[in-house]
Amino acid sequence: QLRLVESGGGTVEVGGSLTLSCTASGRAPATNWYRQTPGNEREFVAGIIGNSGTNYADYVTGRFSISRDEPTNTVYMQMNNLKPEDSATHYCSAVTTTDGQYTNYWGQGTHVTVSS
């Protein structure tokens, strides 16, 4: 069982920055960030595989950056030039494989509010 703990959320003004952290209780080579607002589907934000394979949703490309610190099993998401529409609960997700079976784990979420 993999446990994910997010931190770093908060309230920031438009154009500001925040860094979210996701610390896993073990190795989680494929880690993603999603976000969700009330009444809406959870949507993909950014993902990282290993240390160099990154992927971003179009609406954050050029503003967000995802990275990993392997010794601490922590994935960071640096969010710059934040917009009101970035306000959401952000969730960390990790996928592990055991004997060919995929398991998806989720953290509890961290809230981001961008005030105008």
C-alpha positions as CSV (number, residue, x, y, z in Angstrom):
1,Q,0.0,0.0,0.0
2,L,1.4,3.3,-1.1
3,R,0.6,6.5,0.9
4,L,0.8,9.9,-0.7
5,V,0.9,13.2,1.2
6,E,0.4,16.5,-0.5
7,S,1.4,19.9,0.9
8,G,2.1,23.4,-0.3
9,G,-1.4,24.6,-1.1
10,G,-2.7,28.0,0.0
11,T,-4.0,31.4,-1.2
12,V,-2.0,33.5,-3.6
13,E,-2.8,36.6,-5.7
14,V,-3.1,36.4,-9.5
15,G,0.3,36.2,-11.1
16,G,1.8,34.6,-7.9
17,S,3.5,31.3,-7.4
18,L,3.2,28.2,-5.3
19,T,5.0,24.9,-5.1
20,L,3.1,21.8,-4.3
21,S,4.8,18.7,-2.9
22,C,3.8,15.1,-3.0
23,T,5.7,12.7,-0.8
24,A,5.2,9.0,-1.3
25,S,5.8,6.3,1.3
26,G,7.7,4.3,-1.3
27,R,8.9,4.4,-4.9
28,A,6.4,5.8,-7.3
29,P,8.1,6.2,-10.7
30,A,4.9,7.4,-12.4
31,T,3.4,10.3,-10.5
32,N,0.8,12.8,-11.7
33,W,-1.0,15.9,-10.4
34,Y,-4.7,16.3,-11.0
35,R,-7.1,19.1,-10.0
36,Q,-10.8,19.3,-9.3
37,T,-13.3,22.0,-8.6
38,P,-16.8,21.3,-7.0
39,G,-19.2,19.8,-9.5
40,N,-16.5,19.0,-12.1
41,E,-14.5,16.1,-13.2
42,R,-11.0,15.6,-11.9
43,E,-8.6,16.8,-14.7
44,F,-5.0,16.0,-15.4
45,V,-2.4,18.8,-14.8
46,A,1.1,17.3,-15.1
47,G,2.9,14.1,-14.8
48,I,6.4,12.7,-14.5
49,I,7.9,9.3,-15.1
50,G,11.2,8.6,-13.6
51,N,13.3,11.8,-13.5
52,S,12.9,13.1,-17.0
53,G,9.7,12.1,-18.7
54,T,7.3,15.0,-18.1
55,N,3.8,15.8,-19.6
56,Y,1.6,18.8,-19.1
57,A,-1.9,19.8,-19.8
58,D,-2.1,22.6,-22.4
59,Y,-3.5,25.1,-20.0
60,V,-0.4,24.9,-17.7
61,T,2.3,24.5,-20.3
62,G,4.9,27.2,-19.8
63,R,3.6,28.1,-16.3
64,F,4.0,24.9,-14.3
65,S,7.0,22.6,-13.9
66,I,7.1,19.1,-12.4
67,S,10.2,17.5,-10.9
68,R,11.2,14.7,-8.7
69,D,13.6,14.2,-5.8
70,E,14.3,10.5,-5.7
71,P,16.0,10.2,-2.3
72,T,12.9,11.5,-0.6
73,N,10.3,10.1,-3.0
74,T,8.9,13.6,-3.4
75,V,7.4,15.1,-6.6
76,Y,7.2,18.9,-6.8
77,M,5.0,21.0,-9.0
78,Q,6.1,24.6,-9.3
79,M,3.2,26.8,-10.3
80,N,4.0,30.2,-11.7
81,N,1.8,33.0,-13.1
82,L,-1.2,31.6,-11.4
83,K,-4.7,32.5,-12.7
84,P,-8.1,32.4,-10.9
85,E,-9.0,29.4,-13.0
86,D,-6.1,27.5,-11.3
87,S,-8.1,27.6,-8.1
88,A,-8.9,23.9,-7.2
89,T,-8.1,21.0,-5.0
90,H,-4.9,19.5,-6.3
91,Y,-4.4,15.8,-5.9
92,C,-1.3,13.7,-6.3
93,S,-1.7,10.3,-8.0
94,A,0.8,7.5,-8.4
95,V,0.6,4.3,-10.4
96,T,2.5,1.2,-9.4
97,T,2.7,-2.2,-11.1
98,T,3.0,-5.5,-9.4
99,D,3.1,-8.7,-11.4
100,G,1.6,-6.8,-14.3
101,Q,-1.3,-5.4,-12.3
102,Y,-1.6,-1.6,-12.2
103,T,-2.7,0.1,-9.0
104,N,-3.6,3.8,-8.8
105,Y,-3.1,5.6,-5.5
106,W,-4.4,9.1,-4.5
107,G,-3.5,11.6,-1.9
108,Q,-5.9,13.6,0.2
109,G,-5.6,16.8,-1.8
110,T,-4.3,20.3,-1.1
111,H,-6.3,23.4,-1.8
112,V,-5.1,26.2,-4.1
113,T,-6.9,29.5,-4.2
114,V,-5.9,32.3,-6.6
115,S,-7.5,35.6,-5.7
116,S,-8.0,38.4,-8.1
